[in-house]
Amino acid sequence: MALRPEPFGALAYDFTTRRLSFLKSLELVEVVRSLEHHPDVHAALEAAAVPTERHRPLLTALAALSDAGTIEPRGSVAA
């Protein structure tokens, strides 16, 4: 996946599926970029200093990216 910064957040392009996704907040972009550096999504939200009331919408957006195959749960990447 590649992220291209945009004023609204970023465009995420998945080279495998050729799917383009719009990340519509800078918070979401920061969390997506940091996922690989944290043990789980909740730690990434905390590290990005996302307010608790914003967790639910970001978790929903992350779930949509996961459902689309743009991001994958840790350990599910084929070797």
Biopython code that builds the backbone (N, CA, C, O; Angstrom):
import numpy as np
from Bio.PDB.StructureBuilder import StructureBuilder

atoms = [
    (1, "MET", "N", (0.844, -1.159, 0.000)),
    (1, "MET", "CA", (0.000, 0.000, 0.000)),
    (1, "MET", "C", (0.894, 1.228, 0.000)),
    (1, "MET", "O", (1.952, 1.255, 0.629)),
    (2, "ALA", "N", (0.440, 2.243, -0.723)),
    (2, "ALA", "CA", (1.129, 3.529, -0.725)),
    (2, "ALA", "C", (0.140, 4.608, -0.302)),
    (2, "ALA", "O", (-1.034, 4.575, -0.669)),
    (3, "LEU", "N", (0.635, 5.556, 0.471)),
    (3, "LEU", "CA", (-0.184, 6.684, 0.904)),
    (3, "LEU", "C", (0.310, 7.949, 0.223)),
    (3, "LEU", "O", (1.507, 8.236, 0.213)),
    (4, "ARG", "N", (-0.624, 8.703, -0.346)),
    (4, "ARG", "CA", (-0.289, 10.006, -0.912)),
    (4, "ARG", "C", (-0.993, 11.073, -0.095)),
    (4, "ARG", "O", (-2.222, 11.115, -0.062)),
    (5, "PRO", "N", (-0.227, 11.941, 0.569)),
    (5, "PRO", "CA", (-0.846, 12.994, 1.377)),
    (5, "PRO", "C", (-1.727, 13.912, 0.536)),
    (5, "PRO", "O", (-1.389, 14.252, -0.598)),
    (6, "GLU", "N", (-2.838, 14.301, 1.099)),
    (6, "GLU", "CA", (-3.782, 15.226, 0.485)),
    (6, "GLU", "C", (-4.282, 16.168, 1.571)),
    (6, "GLU", "O", (-4.171, 15.844, 2.753)),
    (7, "PRO", "N", (-4.829, 17.324, 1.205)),
    (7, "PRO", "CA", (-5.329, 18.263, 2.222)),
    (7, "PRO", "C", (-6.376, 17.650, 3.155)),
    (7, "PRO", "O", (-6.465, 18.045, 4.317)),
    (8, "PHE", "N", (-7.166, 16.696, 2.668)),
    (8, "PHE", "CA", (-8.229, 16.080, 3.468)),
    (8, "PHE", "C", (-7.733, 14.908, 4.297)),
    (8, "PHE", "O", (-8.441, 14.446, 5.192)),
    (9, "GLY", "N", (-6.534, 14.417, 4.018)),
    (9, "GLY", "CA", (-5.983, 13.238, 4.694)),
    (9, "GLY", "C", (-4.977, 12.565, 3.789)),
    (9, "GLY", "O", (-3.810, 12.952, 3.746)),
    (10, "ALA", "N", (-5.442, 11.529, 3.045)),
    (10, "ALA", "CA", (-4.537, 10.846, 2.111)),
    (10, "ALA", "C", (-5.338, 9.945, 1.177)),
    (10, "ALA", "O", (-6.481, 9.579, 1.450)),
    (11, "LEU", "N", (-4.697, 9.609, 0.075)),
    (11, "LEU", "CA", (-5.187, 8.561, -0.805)),
    (11, "LEU", "C", (-4.348, 7.328, -0.507)),
    (11, "LEU", "O", (-3.122, 7.408, -0.422)),
    (12, "ALA", "N", (-5.006, 6.198, -0.349)),
    (12, "ALA", "CA", (-4.306, 4.937, -0.114)),
    (12, "ALA", "C", (-4.508, 4.055, -1.336)),
    (12, "ALA", "O", (-5.640, 3.770, -1.727)),
    (13, "TYR", "N", (-3.409, 3.627, -1.934)),
    (13, "TYR", "CA", (-3.485, 2.767, -3.104)),
    (13, "TYR", "C", (-2.929, 1.402, -2.751)),
    (13, "TYR", "O", (-1.794, 1.272, -2.293)),
    (14, "ASP", "N", (-3.747, 0.391, -2.971)),
    (14, "ASP", "CA", (-3.347, -0.992, -2.723)),
    (14, "ASP", "C", (-2.873, -1.583, -4.049)),
    (14, "ASP", "O", (-3.666, -1.746, -4.976)),
    (15, "PHE", "N", (-1.580, -1.904, -4.140)),
    (15, "PHE", "CA", (-1.007, -2.413, -5.378)),
    (15, "PHE", "C", (-1.524, -3.807, -5.728)),
    (15, "PHE", "O", (-1.531, -4.180, -6.901)),
    (16, "THR", "N", (-1.952, -4.574, -4.744)),
    (16, "THR", "CA", (-2.444, -5.923, -4.999)),
    (16, "THR", "C", (-3.839, -5.899, -5.614)),
    (16, "THR", "O", (-4.092, -6.548, -6.629)),
    (17, "THR", "N", (-4.733, -5.152, -4.993)),
    (17, "THR", "CA", (-6.125, -5.122, -5.467)),
    (17, "THR", "C", (-6.395, -3.977, -6.433)),
    (17, "THR", "O", (-7.450, -3.920, -7.064)),
    (18, "ARG", "N", (-5.432, -3.064, -6.545)),
    (18, "ARG", "CA", (-5.575, -1.848, -7.353)),
    (18, "ARG", "C", (-6.727, -0.973, -6.865)),
    (18, "ARG", "O", (-7.317, -0.212, -7.631)),
    (19, "ARG", "N", (-7.030, -1.096, -5.590)),
    (19, "ARG", "CA", (-8.114, -0.325, -4.999)),
    (19, "ARG", "C", (-7.567, 0.977, -4.435)),
    (19, "ARG", "O", (-6.510, 1.005, -3.804)),
    (20, "LEU", "N", (-8.302, 2.048, -4.675)),
    (20, "LEU", "CA", (-7.961, 3.364, -4.158)),
    (20, "LEU", "C", (-8.940, 3.694, -3.045)),
    (20, "LEU", "O", (-10.154, 3.609, -3.230)),
    (21, "SER", "N", (-8.411, 4.070, -1.890)),
    (21, "SER", "CA", (-9.246, 4.441, -0.749)),
    (21, "SER", "C", (-8.909, 5.853, -0.321)),
    (21, "SER", "O", (-7.766, 6.295, -0.435)),
    (22, "PHE", "N", (-9.908, 6.549, 0.167)),
    (22, "PHE", "CA", (-9.726, 7.899, 0.674)),
    (22, "PHE", "C", (-9.676, 7.848, 2.194)),
    (22, "PHE", "O", (-10.626, 7.403, 2.837)),
    (23, "LEU", "N", (-8.577, 8.300, 2.763)),
    (23, "LEU", "CA", (-8.475, 8.414, 4.211)),
    (23, "LEU", "C", (-8.822, 9.859, 4.532)),
    (23, "LEU", "O", (-8.037, 10.771, 4.274)),
    (24, "LYS", "N", (-10.001, 10.055, 5.096)),
    (24, "LYS", "CA", (-10.584, 11.387, 5.188)),
    (24, "LYS", "C", (-10.277, 12.146, 6.468)),
    (24, "LYS", "O", (-11.005, 13.071, 6.826)),
    (25, "SER", "N", (-9.218, 11.771, 7.156)),
    (25, "SER", "CA", (-8.793, 12.554, 8.308)),
    (25, "SER", "C", (-7.299, 12.361, 8.524)),
    (25, "SER", "O", (-6.745, 11.294, 8.260)),
    (26, "LEU", "N", (-6.674, 13.397, 9.002)),
    (26, "LEU", "CA", (-5.243, 13.319, 9.295)),
    (26, "LEU", "C", (-4.977, 12.341, 10.431)),
    (26, "LEU", "O", (-3.932, 11.691, 10.460)),
    (27, "GLU", "N", (-5.924, 12.234, 11.371)),
    (27, "GLU", "CA", (-5.793, 11.261, 12.470)),
    (27, "GLU", "C", (-5.714, 9.845, 11.920)),
    (27, "GLU", "O", (-4.867, 9.054, 12.336)),
    (28, "LEU", "N", (-6.593, 9.534, 10.990)),
    (28, "LEU", "CA", (-6.619, 8.197, 10.403)),
    (28, "LEU", "C", (-5.313, 7.910, 9.676)),
    (28, "LEU", "O", (-4.773, 6.809, 9.779)),
    (29, "VAL", "N", (-4.810, 8.880, 8.950)),
    (29, "VAL", "CA", (-3.537, 8.703, 8.241)),
    (29, "VAL", "C", (-2.421, 8.395, 9.232)),
    (29, "VAL", "O", (-1.628, 7.480, 9.014)),
    (30, "GLU", "N", (-2.360, 9.147, 10.305)),
    (30, "GLU", "CA", (-1.315, 8.939, 11.307)),
    (30, "GLU", "C", (-1.420, 7.543, 11.915)),
    (30, "GLU", "O", (-0.405, 6.873, 12.105)),
    (31, "VAL", "N", (-2.629, 7.105, 12.219)),
    (31, "VAL", "CA", (-2.814, 5.777, 12.810)),
    (31, "VAL", "C", (-2.414, 4.691, 11.812)),
    (31, "VAL", "O", (-1.708, 3.752, 12.181)),
    (32, "VAL", "N", (-2.848, 4.800, 10.565)),
    (32, "VAL", "CA", (-2.495, 3.796, 9.550)),
    (32, "VAL", "C", (-0.982, 3.716, 9.395)),
    (32, "VAL", "O", (-0.420, 2.623, 9.333)),
    (33, "ARG", "N", (-0.327, 4.859, 9.332)),
    (33, "ARG", "CA", (1.131, 4.867, 9.174)),
    (33, "ARG", "C", (1.845, 4.232, 10.356)),
    (33, "ARG", "O", (2.927, 3.667, 10.196)),
    (34, "SER", "N", (1.251, 4.319, 11.539)),
    (34, "SER", "CA", (1.943, 3.839, 12.735)),
    (34, "SER", "C", (1.557, 2.418, 13.148)),
    (34, "SER", "O", (2.139, 1.880, 14.090)),
    (35, "LEU", "N", (0.603, 1.807, 12.474)),
    (35, "LEU", "CA", (0.128, 0.481, 12.893)),
    (35, "LEU", "C", (1.258, -0.539, 13.031)),
    (35, "LEU", "O", (1.267, -1.325, 13.979)),
    (36, "GLU", "N", (2.195, -0.534, 12.109)),
    (36, "GLU", "CA", (3.252, -1.551, 12.150)),
    (36, "GLU", "C", (4.191, -1.385, 13.349)),
    (36, "GLU", "O", (4.940, -2.303, 13.684)),
    (37, "HIS", "N", (4.150, -0.223, 13.989)),
    (37, "HIS", "CA", (5.054, 0.050, 15.097)),
    (37, "HIS", "C", (4.423, -0.186, 16.473)),
    (37, "HIS", "O", (5.054, 0.071, 17.498)),
    (38, "HIS", "N", (3.185, -0.673, 16.492)),
    (38, "HIS", "CA", (2.468, -0.875, 17.749)),
    (38, "HIS", "C", (1.891, -2.278, 17.801)),
    (38, "HIS", "O", (1.606, -2.875, 16.762)),
    (39, "PRO", "N", (1.716, -2.809, 19.005)),
    (39, "PRO", "CA", (1.235, -4.188, 19.135)),
    (39, "PRO", "C", (-0.214, -4.386, 18.676)),
    (39, "PRO", "O", (-0.598, -5.490, 18.288)),
    (40, "ASP", "N", (-1.013, -3.320, 18.720)),
    (40, "ASP", "CA", (-2.403, -3.428, 18.270)),
    (40, "ASP", "C", (-2.934, -2.044, 17.907)),
    (40, "ASP", "O", (-2.274, -1.027, 18.123)),
    (41, "VAL", "N", (-4.126, -2.035, 17.357)),
    (41, "VAL", "CA", (-4.723, -0.784, 16.887)),
    (41, "VAL", "C", (-4.985, 0.184, 18.039)),
    (41, "VAL", "O", (-4.885, 1.399, 17.867)),
    (42, "HIS", "N", (-5.317, -0.347, 19.196)),
    (42, "HIS", "CA", (-5.604, 0.531, 20.338)),
    (42, "HIS", "C", (-4.340, 1.253, 20.796)),
    (42, "HIS", "O", (-4.396, 2.421, 21.181)),
    (43, "ALA", "N", (-3.210, 0.567, 20.756)),
    (43, "ALA", "CA", (-1.939, 1.208, 21.097)),
    (43, "ALA", "C", (-1.596, 2.278, 20.067)),
    (43, "ALA", "O", (-1.058, 3.327, 20.422)),
    (44, "ALA", "N", (-1.897, 2.027, 18.800)),
    (44, "ALA", "CA", (-1.644, 3.025, 17.756)),
    (44, "ALA", "C", (-2.521, 4.255, 17.960)),
    (44, "ALA", "O", (-2.062, 5.380, 17.767)),
    (45, "LEU", "N", (-3.779, 4.053, 18.348)),
    (45, "LEU", "CA", (-4.674, 5.186, 18.633)),
    (45, "LEU", "C", (-4.143, 6.004, 19.802)),
    (45, "LEU", "O", (-4.140, 7.234, 19.750)),
    (46, "GLU", "N", (-3.698, 5.334, 20.845)),
    (46, "GLU", "CA", (-3.152, 6.028, 22.015)),
    (46, "GLU", "C", (-1.884, 6.798, 21.651)),
    (46, "GLU", "O", (-1.718, 7.950, 22.052)),
    (47, "ALA", "N", (-0.994, 6.164, 20.894)),
    (47, "ALA", "CA", (0.263, 6.815, 20.513)),
    (47, "ALA", "C", (0.021, 8.037, 19.641)),
    (47, "ALA", "O", (0.795, 8.992, 19.678)),
    (48, "ALA", "N", (-1.054, 8.010, 18.855)),
    (48, "ALA", "CA", (-1.392, 9.149, 17.996)),
    (48, "ALA", "C", (-2.168, 10.214, 18.765)),
    (48, "ALA", "O", (-2.572, 11.224, 18.188)),
    (49, "ALA", "N", (-2.376, 9.999, 20.051)),
    (49, "ALA", "CA", (-3.109, 10.933, 20.917)),
    (49, "ALA", "C", (-4.514, 11.226, 20.388)),
    (49, "ALA", "O", (-4.993, 12.358, 20.449)),
    (50, "VAL", "N", (-5.162, 10.179, 19.866)),
    (50, "VAL", "CA", (-6.534, 10.316, 19.380)),
    (50, "VAL", "C", (-7.459, 10.345, 20.591)),
    (50, "VAL", "O", (-7.419, 9.436, 21.420)),
    (51, "PRO", "N", (-8.292, 11.379, 20.703)),
    (51, "PRO", "CA", (-9.231, 11.440, 21.829)),
    (51, "PRO", "C", (-10.168, 10.229, 21.830)),
    (51, "PRO", "O", (-10.551, 9.729, 20.773)),
    (52, "THR", "N", (-10.525, 9.773, 23.009)),
    (52, "THR", "CA", (-11.374, 8.589, 23.154)),
    (52, "THR", "C", (-12.654, 8.679, 22.337)),
    (52, "THR", "O", (-13.086, 7.680, 21.761)),
    (53, "GLU", "N", (-13.263, 9.845, 22.276)),
    (53, "GLU", "CA", (-14.517, 9.992, 21.522)),
    (53, "GLU", "C", (-14.320, 9.831, 20.017)),
    (53, "GLU", "O", (-15.306, 9.683, 19.294)),
    (54, "ARG", "N", (-13.096, 9.854, 19.523)),
    (54, "ARG", "CA", (-12.809, 9.669, 18.097)),
    (54, "ARG", "C", (-12.406, 8.231, 17.776)),
    (54, "ARG", "O", (-12.234, 7.890, 16.606)),
    (55, "HIS", "N", (-12.253, 7.381, 18.795)),
    (55, "HIS", "CA", (-11.837, 6.000, 18.555)),
    (55, "HIS", "C", (-12.848, 5.244, 17.695)),
    (55, "HIS", "O", (-12.463, 4.576, 16.735)),
    (56, "ARG", "N", (-14.114, 5.340, 18.022)),
    (56, "ARG", "CA", (-15.119, 4.551, 17.299)),
    (56, "ARG", "C", (-15.123, 4.854, 15.793)),
    (56, "ARG", "O", (-15.078, 3.915, 14.999)),
    (57, "PRO", "N", (-15.174, 6.138, 15.365)),
    (57, "PRO", "CA", (-15.164, 6.381, 13.916)),
    (57, "PRO", "C", (-13.872, 5.907, 13.243)),
    (57, "PRO", "O", (-13.903, 5.434, 12.107)),
    (58, "LEU", "N", (-12.756, 6.029, 13.929)),
    (58, "LEU", "CA", (-11.506, 5.568, 13.329)),
    (58, "LEU", "C", (-11.441, 4.050, 13.277)),
    (58, "LEU", "O", (-10.929, 3.488, 12.308)),
    (59, "LEU", "N", (-11.951, 3.377, 14.302)),
    (59, "LEU", "CA", (-12.011, 1.914, 14.274)),
    (59, "LEU", "C", (-12.912, 1.428, 13.147)),
    (59, "LEU", "O", (-12.622, 0.418, 12.505)),
    (60, "THR", "N", (-14.000, 2.144, 12.910)),
    (60, "THR", "CA", (-14.895, 1.800, 11.799)),
    (60, "THR", "C", (-14.173, 1.957, 10.460)),
    (60, "THR", "O", (-14.286, 1.099, 9.586)),
    (61, "ALA", "N", (-13.431, 3.056, 10.304)),
    (61, "ALA", "CA", (-12.673, 3.287, 9.068)),
    (61, "ALA", "C", (-11.580, 2.228, 8.895)),
    (61, "ALA", "O", (-11.366, 1.736, 7.787)),
    (62, "LEU", "N", (-10.896, 1.879, 9.973)),
    (62, "LEU", "CA", (-9.859, 0.847, 9.904)),
    (62, "LEU", "C", (-10.458, -0.514, 9.561)),
    (62, "LEU", "O", (-9.853, -1.288, 8.818)),
    (63, "ALA", "N", (-11.635, -0.808, 10.093)),
    (63, "ALA", "CA", (-12.307, -2.072, 9.767)),
    (63, "ALA", "C", (-12.666, -2.119, 8.282)),
    (63, "ALA", "O", (-12.549, -3.168, 7.648)),
    (64, "ALA", "N", (-13.098, -0.993, 7.730)),
    (64, "ALA", "CA", (-13.422, -0.936, 6.300)),
    (64, "ALA", "C", (-12.162, -1.167, 5.460)),
    (64, "ALA", "O", (-12.216, -1.857, 4.441)),
    (65, "LEU", "N", (-11.038, -0.597, 5.879)),
    (65, "LEU", "CA", (-9.779, -0.824, 5.162)),
    (65, "LEU", "C", (-9.360, -2.288, 5.265)),
    (65, "LEU", "O", (-8.832, -2.853, 4.307)),
    (66, "SER", "N", (-9.592, -2.893, 6.408)),
    (66, "SER", "CA", (-9.279, -4.306, 6.587)),
    (66, "SER", "C", (-10.196, -5.178, 5.731)),
    (66, "SER", "O", (-9.735, -6.114, 5.078)),
    (67, "ASP", "N", (-11.481, -4.874, 5.733)),
    (67, "ASP", "CA", (-12.442, -5.642, 4.926)),
    (67, "ASP", "C", (-12.097, -5.582, 3.437)),
    (67, "ASP", "O", (-12.309, -6.547, 2.703)),
    (68, "ALA", "N", (-11.564, -4.439, 3.003)),
    (68, "ALA", "CA", (-11.191, -4.262, 1.600)),
    (68, "ALA", "C", (-9.850, -4.913, 1.279)),
    (68, "ALA", "O", (-9.467, -5.015, 0.113)),
    (69, "GLY", "N", (-9.139, -5.354, 2.318)),
    (69, "GLY", "CA", (-7.839, -5.971, 2.108)),
    (69, "GLY", "C", (-6.693, -4.974, 1.987)),
    (69, "GLY", "O", (-5.567, -5.355, 1.670)),
    (70, "THR", "N", (-6.977, -3.700, 2.239)),
    (70, "THR", "CA", (-5.952, -2.664, 2.134)),
    (70, "THR", "C", (-4.958, -2.759, 3.277)),
    (70, "THR", "O", (-3.760, -2.559, 3.079)),
    (71, "ILE", "N", (-5.452, -3.064, 4.478)),
    (71, "ILE", "CA", (-4.580, -3.357, 5.617)),
    (71, "ILE", "C", (-4.939, -4.754, 6.093)),
    (71, "ILE", "O", (-6.057, -5.224, 5.880)),
    (72, "GLU", "N", (-3.992, -5.410, 6.735)),
    (72, "GLU", "CA", (-4.217, -6.788, 7.180)),
    (72, "GLU", "C", (-3.860, -6.920, 8.644)),
    (72, "GLU", "O", (-2.965, -6.235, 9.140)),
    (73, "PRO", "N", (-4.564, -7.803, 9.333)),
    (73, "PRO", "CA", (-4.190, -8.068, 10.736)),
    (73, "PRO", "C", (-2.749, -8.584, 10.796)),
    (73, "PRO", "O", (-2.291, -9.300, 9.905)),
    (74, "ARG", "N", (-2.073, -8.218, 11.829)),
    (74, "ARG", "CA", (-0.688, -8.657, 12.019)),
    (74, "ARG", "C", (-0.641, -10.187, 12.012)),
    (74, "ARG", "O", (-1.497, -10.843, 12.606)),
    (75, "GLY", "N", (0.351, -10.742, 11.344)),
    (75, "GLY", "CA", (0.517, -12.187, 11.294)),
    (75, "GLY", "C", (-0.216, -12.827, 10.126)),
    (75, "GLY", "O", (-0.074, -14.028, 9.899)),
    (76, "SER", "N", (-1.007, -12.043, 9.371)),
    (76, "SER", "CA", (-1.742, -12.648, 8.259)),
    (76, "SER", "C", (-1.037, -12.461, 6.931)),
    (76, "SER", "O", (-1.534, -12.926, 5.905)),
    (77, "VAL", "N", (0.105, -11.793, 6.920)),
    (77, "VAL", "CA", (0.844, -11.566, 5.687)),
    (77, "VAL", "C", (1.552, -12.845, 5.276)),
    (77, "VAL", "O", (2.247, -13.467, 6.079)),
    (78, "ALA", "N", (1.372, -13.231, 4.031)),
    (78, "ALA", "CA", (2.017, -14.452, 3.532)),
    (78, "ALA", "C", (3.512, -14.217, 3.368)),
    (78, "ALA", "O", (3.938, -13.138, 2.957)),
    (79, "ALA", "N", (4.302, -15.232, 3.692)),
    (79, "ALA", "CA", (5.764, -15.111, 3.603)),
    (79, "ALA", "C", (6.229, -15.302, 2.185)),
    (79, "ALA", "O", (7.428, -15.235, 1.914)),
]
sb = StructureBuilder()
sb.init_structure("model")
sb.init_model(0)
sb.init_chain("A")
sb.init_seg("    ")
for serial, (resi, resn, name, xyz) in enumerate(atoms, 1):
    if name == "N":
        sb.init_residue(resn, " ", resi, " ")
    sb.init_atom(name, np.array(xyz, "f"), 0.0, 1.0, " ", f" {name:<3s}", serial, name[0])
structure = sb.get_structure()
